[in-house]
Amino acid sequence: EFVRALSFVVRTTRDPESLLPDVRAVVRHVDPRVALGDPRSMQDIVDQALSAQKTSAALISAFAIGALLLAAMGLFGVVSGSVTRRRHELAIRLALGADHPRVLRLVLKEGAVLVTLGLLLGAPGVYFAGELMRGMLVGVSPSDPLTLTSVAIGLLVVTMATCYVPARRALGIEPATLLRQE
């Protein structure tokens, strides 16, 4: 014999949990043989249906944060190595009268150029990756200008913070000592 499950939806302005005893009483009154299976609120049903997407979003976010940290560490290494290689040049600039803010801007500008170049080269990749992930996104378009702009600004902020440490180290250069050593 084929048994078909029946589902009922009850709209209420009350708390759905507080409505359960009344629903059970009505169902028993209509047919005492019918068991009330798994009563859930619509919010619970929607949450369960979206749980896979939420898990995917959390994993993607974790991987994105990991990628951002790796990019920041790589950028720190590149800029730090550049500052170390250019110590002599920076010492000469300071000895010839360049002020510390100017040297700081010089090093930060190098990092900004790197991230701008990366953003320009990565823009087509963002578009294609967004199209591949369109089905996984809930409530956000893959080409949402606010999201893309905030990510670009976030990358710029992380880059500037990453470049600031080597730039501050460059300011600690004592030009006379460094020039005597080399």
N, C-alpha and C positions, 0 to 999 in steps of 0.2 A: 504494500500500500504506500502511496506517495503522500508524504506529509509536507505541507507547505507552511513556512513560517509567516506569521502575520506581524506587521509592524504598524504601530500607530504613532502619530506625531500629535502632541498636545501643545498648543500655544498658550502661554500664560505670562502674566506680568509678575507673578510671584516667583520665589526661589524654586527652581525645579526640584530640588531635594525635598523641600517641605511639601510638595504636591504628591509625592509617591504614596503615602498612606491612603490618600483619597482615591488615587487611581487604582490601587490594589483593591480597595473596597468596592469600587464600581465594577471592576472586572469580575470579582467574586460574586457580586450581585447578578451580573448578566449570565455568567456561566462559571460555576464553582470548579469545573474540571480544567479550566484554562489556567496555566501557570504564567506568571509574569516573569519573563526571561531575564534580560539584562537591561534594566531601565537606565538610560543615560541621557544627559542633557545634550542639546545640539552642539554646544560649545565643546563638550567632550568628544563628540563624533568628529567635528571639524579638526580638533587638535590631533586626534588619532590619525586622521587622513593626511594631515600635514607633517606628521612626525618624521617621515622619511626625508622630506624636503628640508626640515629644520636640521636634521642630523647631517645631511649633505652640506648645508650652508655652514654649519659649525666646523665641519672638516675642511671645507674650502677656505674658511676664514683662518683656521689654524695654519694651513699650508701657506696662505698669503702672508700671514705675519712672519712665519718662518722664512719665506722668500725675501720679505722686506729686511729682516735681520741679516740674512746672508748678503743681500745687496749692500746694506749699510756697512757690514764688516769688510766686504770687498772694496767698497769706495774708500773706507777709512784707510785700508792698506795701500791703495793706489795714491791717494792724496798724501798720506804720510811718507810713502817712498819718494814721491815727487818733492816734497818739502825737504827731505833728507838729502836728496841729490842736488837740490837747489840752495842748500844752506850757504854756500859760498856766494852765490848771486844775491841772496837775501841779505847777507852780511854786508856786501858792497853797497846795496841799496840803502841800508840803514846807516852805513858809514858816510855815504854821500848826502845824507840829510832826509831820507824818506822817513816820514813819521810812522809810528806803529799802526794807526788806523789804516793807512794806505797799504802797508804790507799785509795786514789782516784782510782787507778787501781784495787784494791780489790773489791770495790763497783761496778765499771764499768764492771768488769769481771763477777760478779754475774748477771748483766743484759744481758750481751752478752751470757752467758750460757742459760738463760731463752729464749731469742729470737732464738738461734740456735736450742734448743730443740723444740720450737714451729714450726720452719721452717721444721725440720725433720719430726715431727709428722703431719704437715699440707701438706706435699708434695703429698701424695696420694689423699687428698681432692682436691688439685689444679688440679690434672690430671682429676679426675672424673667431677669436676665442669666445667673444660675447655671443656670436651667432650659434656656436656649438653648444653653449650653455643656456640658451634661451629657455629650454624646457625645464631647467632646474631653478630658474629665478622666479620668485613669488613676489608680486607687487612691485617689481623693479624692471625696467627695460635695460637690456644690455648696452644701449647707447644713451642712457640717462645722463644728460649734461651735468646735473648737479653731482651725481656720483663720480663721474669721470673727472670733473674739475676738483672735487674734494680729494680724490686719490692723487691727482697730479700735485696739488698743493701739499698734501701729506708727504709725498716723495721729496718735494723740494725742502720741506721743513726737516725731514730726517737727514737729507743730504747736507744741509747747512749745519745741523748739529754735529754730524759726523766730520765735517770739514773744519769745524771750529777748534777741535782739540789740536790737530796738527798746526793750525794757524796760530793758536796761542803758543804752541811750542816754538814756532818760528819767531815770535816776538821775544822769546827768552834768549835769543841769540845775542851774545856779546860780540859785536863786530870786530873789535880790535883783537880779542883773544882768538877768534876763529880765523881771522886773516893771518895772524902770526903762525898758527898751526899748519896752514896749508901753503 
